Amino acid sequence: MNVPASLLHLCDTLRGAGFDSWLVGGCVRDSLMGREPHDWDVATNAKPEQTAALFPETVPIGGHCGTVAVKLGGESYEVTPYRSDGAYTDGRHPDSVRFVETLDEDLARRDFTMNAIAYDPIAGSWCDPHGGRDDIAKEKIVAVGVPSERFNEDGLRLLRAVRFMATLGFRYGAATGAAMVECRENLRRIALERVHDEWRKTMAAPKPSVAFSTMIGLGLLEQVAPEFLPMLGCDQNRYHAFDVWGHTMRVLDATPRNDIPLRFAGLFHDIAKPATKGVHPTTGDATFYNHEEVGAEMTDGILQRLKFSNEDREHIVHHVRHHLIPYETGWSAAAIRRWVRRVGLANVPTLCSLGRADIVGKGGGPLADRGVVLDELEQRIATMQISQPIATSTGSLAISGKDVMAALGIDPGPRVGEELRRLLELVTETPELNTREGLLGALK
């Protein structure tokens, strides 16, 4: 393992004081897989106060778990005493935590064998009582000990398992998978903030669809968001090769990996199709009129329930509402400016990105070339911005409400806003008028 020098110093200091120092958890797993660890965690038989006494800069952060953050060499490392968890009466948190003396006791409480491996960087030795290294080599997710006991202790481990499937490319072992189905209702006992956090981590996977398809297959998704279930088996029309769920999974994977909110928009964009499905009176083809508006309202409710921030919720809902981009090559410049006003200039790149993912999710067919049309739309907007920036709100006008009142000799009131909106419509048609002289002349 490529262990930072400051972390080696930390472990050596603990050893020098007569304590154990083992690297544990994700950093060991990731190193074994050839990945760069994001965090380094140390397990020791030292009590929190004993750890704090050995280093000049420490912060207690673990509460009853006893974790101490040790700052060395510009980095922060978490050092936690060996511990054993008591019963999980609420299925979320241990009723009690007891510090123990041996590493084996500590590793026995962990979720999966791949996370229950310890490495001593000073001695260069391993502790792997549950066969985690073999399971990593086999790319298997195996619960430590009795799988149902692990999932009954904390239902969030169900979502962690499917997240690891997506992020690591692993598959669950047979006993672990059976226990996930058996214990799926434990998800209803989980704080929804924790569900939200797991979903966000899942969205960073190369193909988040692996996790979400597994969730729906094992009956996990219906525990926290049953609104998705009708999408499965909901056939579409001649523009689609897949049902709504299959289409959505392909759209999700086609959205940019570095844009988590946009990936959520991809997940939710067609959530209202089953509720709005109809039949065209002439062609007999399936229709989904107004599914973007209904979907935006459904998405807003689910995101509130899952404790998304207001900023993320509004951004995702906006993209669901406007994911259908009606642009055609024959649009006038004024029509483009009106569309930009409606969706917001800053949202144009992400909406077009979602639109391209939507095309991928259709699986070919009559609309396969729509990506070229979206490229054209973005290019036309970029060209327009160079010659005359698009006025997207009354705040983009070259005059203010005070100028309107002075020019018309009126007092503050509703008419000021009405005149500004009229001017905004005017410059949408004729952007060259968006100068002080041009707008004052139009007012007069």
Buried (B, 14 or more C-beta within 10 A) or exposed (E): BEBBEBBBEBBEBBBEBEBBBBBBBBBBBBBBBEEEBEEBBBBBBBBBEBBBEBBEEBEEEBEEBBBBBBBBEEEBBBBBBBBBBEEBEEBBBBEEBEBBEEBBBBBBBBBBBBBBBBBBBBEEEBBBBBBBBEBBEEEBBBBBBEBBEBBBBBBBBBBBBBBBBBBBEBBBBEEBBBBBEEBBEBBEBBEBEBBBBBBBBBBBBEBBBBBBBBBBEBBBBBBBBEBBBBBBEBEBBEBBBBBBBBBBBBBBBBBBBEBBBBBBBBBBBBBBBBBBBEEEEEEEEBBBEEBBBBBBEBBBEBBEBBBBEEEBBBBBBBBBBBBEBEBEEEBEBBBBBBBBBEBBBEBBEBBBBBBBBBBBBBBEEEBEEBBEBBEBBBEBBEEBEEEBEBBBEBEBBBBEBEBBBEBEEEEEEEEBEEBBEEBBEBBBEEBEBBEEEBBBEBBE
